[in-house]
C-alpha cells in the first residue's frame, strides 16, 4: 500500500473533522495513526509535526508544534495540552499540561493537570503531580514531584537542574521522591522548590515545603518539612573507590522499595478515584489506560533495575570482609524475585478498605455537588475525607514496605527490628 496516499487521506479526514492544519503538506501521519483518536474540536497541528502510533490520542484543544517541529509517538494527550516542540514518546499529558520547545519526553512519564516544563527539558520515568513547574535546560528523569495547591502555589524546579540518576557502578536504582503520593494527591501540601543550577543525587526523599537553595547538590534525605537547605560542595581531593562494594545497599534498597510502594498506591488512586473523571472526555478512556500503562511501566523499570543490582551481589559478597554484610548481599540476591513480586499489579489491593470506602463515599457526594472537574473536586474535599484518603494510600505504602522488609530481615529496613518485622509481615 502506498503510505503517501494513506497519509494524504488521513490528513484530509482530519481537516474534514475540523482539525486546524495550517500547512498540510508538512504534516506526516504514519500508517498506524487512528484518525478517530484525534479530536476535531480545537486541535491544531502546526507545520513540521510527525505523528506515529496506534495509541496516539489527541483531545480537544490540543496544540502540537507551535514553537518548532514536534514528533509524537504513542502518546495520550489530554484537553488543552500544549506540546510546543520536541520529541514525545509513550507519555501521558493530562488536562492543560504544557511542554516548551526542545523537549525530550519518553516512556514512563505522566504530566498531570496544569504541570509544565519550559524549553529543553528531558523527562523519562517521571511523574509530575498537578501544577508542578520545570524551568529550562533540565534533566529530571526517574523521579516523582508532588506539592503545591494551584498554579500560583506550585512545586518548581529551577533552570539547569539535574536529577543524577545513573551511578558510577552503572546502576539506575536511583528513583527519588520529592514529596509523596499519599499526601501529594490531596493537592493541599506546601510546594517544594529546587533551586536552579543545582541537582539531586538519587535515590533520595525530600519533604514537602522544603526549599533547596540555588547551586546546591542534594545528596541526602530531608524528611523534615519547611526547611531552607543549603548544601556545601565537596572538598577537593581523592579517596580510594571500589566499584563493587555497595556500601549503602540497605539505604538504596529502602528508598527503591518506598518508591515502588508509592507507585502501587498511585495506581490504586487512578483505579478507584481518577477513573471516573476521565469518562466525561471523548478520549478519556485512552488517557486513563495510557496512565495505567505508564504506571505499570514505571514499576517494571524499577523492578528491572533492582534485579540487575541483585545479580551483582554474589560477586560483590566475595570481595567483602564482613560476614554480616556478605549475608545481607546474598539475602538480597536470593529473595529479590519474591520482594519484587510484592509490587506487581494487584487491582484489588486489600489494604485499608475501610479508609478507602469512607473516602470514596465523600468523593461521590462532592462529585454530585460540583461536577467532574478533578482539580476542583479534590481541592474542595472536606479535611476529614482527605485524612481518610491519605490513610488508605499510606496503608498501601506501609503494607508493601513492611512485607518487603520481612523478606530481607538482615537488611533491617525502615527502622524496624527483626522481631517487629516478623510479627507484622504476612
C-alpha positions as CSV (number, residue, x, y, z in Angstrom):
1,X,0.0,0.0,0.0
2,X,1.2,3.5,-0.9
3,X,1.8,5.1,2.6
4,X,2.0,8.6,0.9
5,X,-1.6,8.2,-0.3
6,X,-2.8,6.8,3.1
7,X,-1.1,9.8,4.7
8,X,-3.0,12.2,2.4
9,X,-6.3,10.5,3.0
10,X,-5.8,10.8,6.8
11,X,-4.9,14.4,6.6
12,X,-8.0,15.1,4.5
13,X,-10.0,13.2,7.1
14,X,-8.6,15.3,9.9
15,X,-9.3,18.5,8.0
16,X,-12.9,17.4,7.5
17,X,-13.2,16.8,11.2
18,X,-12.2,20.4,11.9
19,X,-8.5,19.9,12.9
20,X,-6.6,23.0,12.2
21,X,-3.6,22.2,10.0
22,X,-2.0,25.4,8.7
23,X,0.3,23.7,6.3
24,X,-1.0,20.2,5.5
25,X,2.0,19.3,3.2
26,X,4.4,19.5,6.2
27,X,2.4,17.1,8.4
28,X,3.3,13.4,8.5
29,X,1.0,10.7,9.9
30,X,2.2,7.1,9.8
31,X,0.0,4.2,8.8
32,X,-0.8,3.2,12.4
33,X,-2.3,6.6,13.4
34,X,-6.1,6.3,14.1
35,X,-7.9,9.4,12.9
36,X,-10.8,8.7,15.2
37,X,-8.5,9.2,18.2
38,X,-7.7,12.8,17.2
39,X,-10.3,15.3,18.2
40,X,-11.6,17.8,15.7
41,X,-12.5,20.2,18.4
42,X,-9.9,23.0,18.6
43,X,-6.9,20.7,17.8
44,X,-4.0,22.4,15.9
45,X,-1.2,20.5,14.3
46,X,1.4,23.1,13.3
47,X,3.9,22.8,10.4
48,X,6.6,20.1,11.0
49,X,4.5,17.7,13.1
50,X,5.1,14.0,12.8
51,X,2.6,11.7,14.4
52,X,3.2,8.0,14.9
53,X,1.5,5.0,16.6
54,X,-1.9,3.4,17.0
55,X,-2.1,4.5,20.7
56,X,-1.7,8.2,19.9
57,X,-4.7,10.2,21.1
58,X,-5.1,14.0,21.0
59,X,-8.0,15.5,22.9
60,X,-9.9,18.7,22.3
61,X,-7.9,21.9,22.2
62,X,-4.5,20.1,21.8
63,X,-1.8,22.3,20.3
64,X,1.2,20.5,18.8
65,X,4.3,22.1,17.4
66,X,3.7,25.9,17.9
67,X,7.3,26.8,18.6
68,X,9.1,24.2,16.5
69,X,8.8,20.7,14.9
70,X,7.2,18.1,17.1
71,X,7.3,14.3,17.0
72,X,4.5,12.5,18.9
73,X,4.7,8.7,19.2
74,X,2.1,6.7,21.0
75,X,1.3,9.5,23.5
76,X,-2.1,10.2,25.1
77,X,-2.7,14.0,25.1
78,X,-5.5,15.5,27.2
79,X,-7.7,18.6,26.7
80,X,-5.9,21.9,26.0
81,X,-2.4,20.4,26.3
82,X,0.4,22.3,24.6
83,X,3.4,20.4,23.3
84,X,5.4,23.3,21.7
85,X,8.2,21.3,20.1
86,X,10.5,18.3,20.5
87,X,10.2,14.5,20.9
88,X,7.4,12.9,22.9
89,X,7.2,9.1,23.1
90,X,4.8,6.9,25.1
91,X,4.0,9.6,27.7
92,X,0.7,10.9,29.1
93,X,-0.2,14.6,29.3
94,X,-3.3,15.4,31.3
95,X,-5.5,18.5,31.0
96,X,-3.7,21.8,30.4
97,X,-0.2,20.5,30.9
98,X,2.5,22.1,28.7
99,X,6.0,21.5,27.4
100,X,8.2,24.1,25.7
101,X,10.3,23.6,22.5
102,X,13.3,21.2,22.5
103,X,11.6,18.8,24.9
104,X,12.6,15.2,25.1
105,X,9.9,13.3,26.9
106,X,9.9,9.5,26.9
107,X,8.2,6.4,28.3
108,X,7.0,6.1,31.9
109,X,6.2,9.8,32.1
110,X,2.9,11.3,33.3
111,X,2.3,15.1,33.4
112,X,-0.8,15.6,35.5
113,X,-3.1,18.6,35.2
114,X,-1.5,22.1,34.7
115,X,2.1,20.8,35.2
116,X,4.6,22.2,32.8
117,X,8.2,22.5,31.5
118,X,9.9,25.3,29.7
119,X,12.3,24.7,26.8
120,X,14.9,21.9,26.5
121,X,13.5,19.6,29.3
122,X,14.4,15.9,29.4
123,X,12.0,13.5,31.1
124,X,11.8,9.7,31.4
125,X,10.1,7.7,34.1
126,X,9.0,11.0,35.5
127,X,5.7,11.8,37.3
128,X,4.7,15.4,37.9
129,X,1.7,16.0,40.1
130,X,-0.7,18.9,39.2
131,X,0.8,22.4,39.0
132,X,4.5,21.2,39.1
133,X,6.6,23.5,37.0
134,X,10.0,22.9,35.5
135,X,12.3,25.6,34.2
136,X,14.6,25.3,31.1
137,X,17.6,23.1,30.4
138,X,16.6,20.4,32.9
139,X,17.2,16.7,33.1
140,X,14.6,15.3,35.6
141,X,14.3,11.5,34.9
142,X,13.4,8.7,37.4
143,X,11.6,10.8,40.0
144,X,8.2,11.9,41.2
145,X,7.4,15.5,42.2
146,X,4.4,16.5,44.2
147,X,3.4,19.5,46.3
148,X,1.5,22.7,45.7
149,X,-2.1,23.8,45.7
150,X,-2.5,25.8,42.5
151,X,-0.7,27.4,39.5
152,X,0.2,30.3,41.9
153,X,1.4,28.0,44.6
154,X,3.3,25.2,42.9
155,X,6.3,23.0,43.3
156,X,9.1,24.2,41.0
157,X,12.4,23.1,39.6
158,X,14.8,25.9,38.6
159,X,16.6,26.0,35.3
160,X,19.7,23.9,34.7
161,X,18.7,21.4,37.3
162,X,19.7,17.7,37.1
163,X,18.4,14.7,38.9
164,X,21.6,12.5,38.8
165,X,20.1,9.0,38.1
166,X,23.0,6.9,37.0
167,X,25.6,5.7,39.5
168,X,29.3,5.2,39.0
169,X,28.7,1.4,39.2
170,X,26.4,1.6,36.1
171,X,23.2,1.2,38.0
172,X,19.9,3.1,37.9
173,X,18.4,2.1,41.2
174,X,18.1,5.8,41.8
175,X,14.5,7.0,41.9
176,X,13.8,10.0,44.1
177,X,10.6,11.1,45.8
178,X,10.1,14.8,46.1
179,X,7.1,14.8,48.4
180,X,5.0,11.6,48.5
181,X,1.9,10.0,47.0
182,X,-0.5,9.6,50.0
183,X,-0.5,13.3,50.9
184,X,0.5,14.7,47.5
185,X,-2.6,13.6,45.7
186,X,-4.8,15.7,48.0
187,X,-3.4,18.9,46.4
188,X,-3.1,20.7,49.8
189,X,0.6,20.3,50.7
190,X,3.2,23.1,50.6
191,X,5.2,23.3,47.4
192,X,8.8,22.1,47.0
193,X,11.4,24.4,45.4
194,X,14.6,23.0,43.9
195,X,16.9,26.0,43.0
196,X,18.4,26.4,39.6
197,X,22.0,25.4,38.7
198,X,21.6,22.6,41.2
199,X,20.9,18.9,41.4
200,X,19.9,15.8,43.4
201,X,21.8,12.6,43.6
202,X,19.2,9.8,43.6
203,X,17.9,7.9,45.3
204,X,16.6,10.3,48.0
205,X,13.5,11.6,49.6
206,X,12.5,15.2,50.2
207,X,9.7,16.5,52.4
208,X,7.0,19.0,51.4
209,X,7.6,22.7,51.8
210,X,11.4,22.4,51.5
211,X,13.5,25.0,49.6
212,X,16.8,23.9,48.2
213,X,19.0,26.9,47.5
214,X,20.3,27.6,44.0
215,X,23.5,25.8,43.2
216,X,23.1,23.1,45.8
217,X,23.6,19.4,45.1
218,X,21.3,17.5,47.4
219,X,22.9,14.2,48.4
220,X,20.8,13.1,51.4
221,X,17.2,12.7,52.5
222,X,15.5,15.6,54.2
223,X,12.2,14.4,55.5
224,X,11.7,17.4,57.8
225,X,9.4,19.9,56.2
226,X,9.5,23.7,55.5
227,X,13.3,23.9,55.7
228,X,15.8,26.0,53.7
229,X,18.5,23.6,52.6
230,X,21.9,24.9,51.6
231,X,24.4,22.2,50.6
232,X,28.2,22.7,50.7
233,X,30.3,21.5,47.8
234,X,32.6,18.6,48.4
235,X,36.2,19.4,49.4
236,X,38.8,18.7,46.8
237,X,40.9,15.6,47.0
238,X,40.9,11.9,46.1
239,X,39.9,8.8,48.0
240,X,40.1,5.1,47.2
241,X,36.9,3.8,45.5
242,X,35.8,0.3,44.9
243,X,33.1,-0.2,42.2
244,X,31.7,-3.4,43.5
245,X,31.2,-2.8,47.3
246,X,27.7,-1.3,47.5
247,X,28.4,0.1,51.0
248,X,25.0,1.8,51.1
249,X,22.9,-1.2,50.0
250,X,20.3,-1.1,52.8
251,X,19.7,2.6,52.3
252,X,19.4,2.2,48.5
253,X,17.0,-0.7,48.9
254,X,14.8,1.1,51.3
255,X,14.4,4.1,49.0
256,X,13.7,1.9,46.0
257,X,11.1,-0.1,47.9
258,X,9.4,3.1,49.2
259,X,9.3,4.5,45.7
260,X,7.8,1.3,44.3
261,X,5.2,1.2,47.1
262,X,4.3,4.8,46.2
263,X,3.7,3.8,42.6
264,X,1.5,0.9,43.8
265,X,-0.5,3.4,45.9
266,X,-0.8,5.8,42.9
267,X,-2.1,3.1,40.7
268,X,-4.8,2.4,43.2
269,X,-5.7,6.1,43.2
270,X,-6.1,6.0,39.5
271,X,-8.2,2.9,39.5
272,X,-10.6,4.0,42.3
273,X,-10.5,7.8,42.2
274,X,-9.3,9.2,38.9
275,X,-11.0,6.7,36.5
276,X,-14.4,8.3,36.9
277,X,-13.1,11.7,36.0
278,X,-12.0,10.5,32.6
279,X,-15.4,9.4,31.5
280,X,-16.6,12.9,30.5
281,X,-13.9,13.2,27.8
282,X,-14.2,11.7,24.4
283,X,-10.7,10.4,24.5
284,X,-10.9,9.8,28.3
285,X,-10.6,6.0,28.2
286,X,-7.4,6.3,26.2
287,X,-5.9,8.8,28.7
288,X,-6.8,6.6,31.6
289,X,-5.4,3.4,30.0
290,X,-2.3,5.3,29.0
291,X,-1.8,6.5,32.5
292,X,-2.2,2.9,33.9
293,X,0.2,1.6,31.3
294,X,2.8,4.2,32.3
295,X,2.4,3.4,36.0
296,X,3.0,-0.3,35.3
297,X,5.9,0.6,33.1
298,X,7.4,2.7,35.9
299,X,7.0,-0.3,38.3
300,X,8.6,-2.6,35.7
301,X,11.6,-0.2,35.3
302,X,12.3,0.0,39.0
303,X,12.0,-3.8,39.4
304,X,14.3,-4.5,36.5
305,X,16.9,-2.1,38.0
306,X,16.7,-3.8,41.4
307,X,17.1,-7.2,39.8
308,X,20.1,-6.0,37.8
309,X,21.8,-4.9,41.1
310,X,20.9,-8.2,42.8
311,X,22.7,-10.1,40.1
312,X,25.9,-8.4,41.1
313,X,25.6,-9.4,44.8
314,X,27.3,-12.9,44.7
315,X,30.4,-11.3,43.1
316,X,30.2,-8.3,45.5
317,X,29.9,-10.6,48.5
318,X,33.2,-12.3,47.6
319,X,35.1,-9.0,48.0
320,X,33.6,-8.0,51.3
321,X,35.4,-8.7,54.6
322,X,32.4,-8.5,56.8
323,X,30.4,-11.7,57.3
324,X,27.2,-9.8,58.2
325,X,27.4,-7.6,55.1
326,X,28.0,-10.7,52.9
327,X,24.9,-12.3,54.4
328,X,22.9,-9.2,53.6
329,X,24.0,-9.2,50.0
330,X,23.3,-12.8,49.5
331,X,19.9,-12.5,51.2
332,X,19.0,-9.8,48.7
333,X,20.2,-11.9,45.8
334,X,18.2,-14.9,46.9
335,X,15.0,-13.1,47.7
336,X,14.8,-10.4,45.1
337,X,12.2,-12.2,43.0
338,X,9.8,-12.6,45.9
339,X,10.4,-9.0,47.0
340,X,9.7,-7.6,43.6
341,X,6.5,-9.7,43.3
342,X,5.0,-7.6,46.1
343,X,4.8,-4.6,43.7
344,X,3.3,-6.3,40.7
345,X,-0.2,-5.1,39.6
346,X,-2.9,-6.1,42.1
347,X,-6.3,-4.5,41.1
348,X,-7.8,-5.5,44.4
349,X,-5.2,-4.3,46.9
350,X,-6.5,-5.5,50.3
351,X,-5.1,-2.7,52.4
352,X,-7.2,-0.3,54.5
353,X,-10.6,-0.8,52.7
354,X,-12.4,1.0,55.5
355,X,-10.5,4.2,54.9
356,X,-10.8,3.8,51.1
357,X,-14.6,3.3,51.2
358,X,-15.1,6.2,53.5
359,X,-13.1,8.4,51.2
360,X,-14.9,7.3,48.1
361,X,-18.3,7.9,49.7
362,X,-17.2,11.5,50.4
363,X,-15.8,11.8,46.9
364,X,-19.1,10.8,45.3
365,X,-21.0,13.4,47.3
366,X,-18.6,16.1,46.2
367,X,-18.9,15.0,42.5
368,X,-22.7,15.2,42.7
369,X,-22.5,18.7,44.0
370,X,-19.7,20.1,41.9
371,X,-19.4,18.1,38.7
372,X,-16.4,16.2,37.2
373,X,-13.5,18.7,37.3
374,X,-10.8,16.7,39.0
375,X,-8.8,19.6,40.5
376,X,-11.9,21.4,41.8
377,X,-13.3,18.2,43.4
378,X,-10.1,17.2,45.2
379,X,-9.3,20.7,46.4
380,X,-12.7,21.1,48.0
381,X,-13.0,17.7,49.7
382,X,-13.6,18.0,53.5
383,X,-10.5,17.7,55.6
384,X,-11.9,14.5,57.2
385,X,-12.3,12.9,53.8
386,X,-8.7,13.8,52.8
387,X,-7.4,12.3,56.0
388,X,-9.2,9.1,55.3
389,X,-7.9,9.0,51.7
390,X,-4.3,9.6,52.9
391,X,-4.7,6.8,55.5
392,X,-5.8,4.5,52.8
393,X,-2.9,5.2,50.5
394,X,-0.4,5.3,53.3
395,X,-1.6,1.9,54.5
396,X,-0.8,0.5,51.0
397,X,2.7,2.0,51.1
398,X,3.3,0.7,54.6
399,X,2.0,-2.7,53.8
400,X,4.2,-3.2,50.8
401,X,7.3,-1.9,52.6
402,X,6.6,-4.0,55.7
403,X,6.3,-7.2,53.7
404,X,9.4,-6.4,51.7
405,X,11.3,-5.8,54.9
406,X,10.1,-9.1,56.3
407,X,11.7,-10.9,53.3
408,X,15.0,-9.2,53.9
409,X,15.4,-9.3,57.7
410,X,19.2,-8.9,57.6
411,X,18.8,-5.5,56.0
412,X,16.9,-4.1,58.9
413,X,14.9,-1.9,56.6
414,X,12.6,1.0,57.5
415,X,13.9,1.3,61.1
416,X,12.2,-1.9,62.3
417,X,13.8,-4.6,64.5
418,X,13.8,-8.1,63.2
419,X,11.3,-9.2,65.9
420,X,8.9,-6.4,64.9
421,X,9.1,-7.3,61.2
422,X,8.3,-11.0,61.9
423,X,5.3,-10.1,64.0
424,X,3.8,-7.7,61.3
425,X,4.7,-9.3,58.0
426,X,2.3,-11.6,56.4
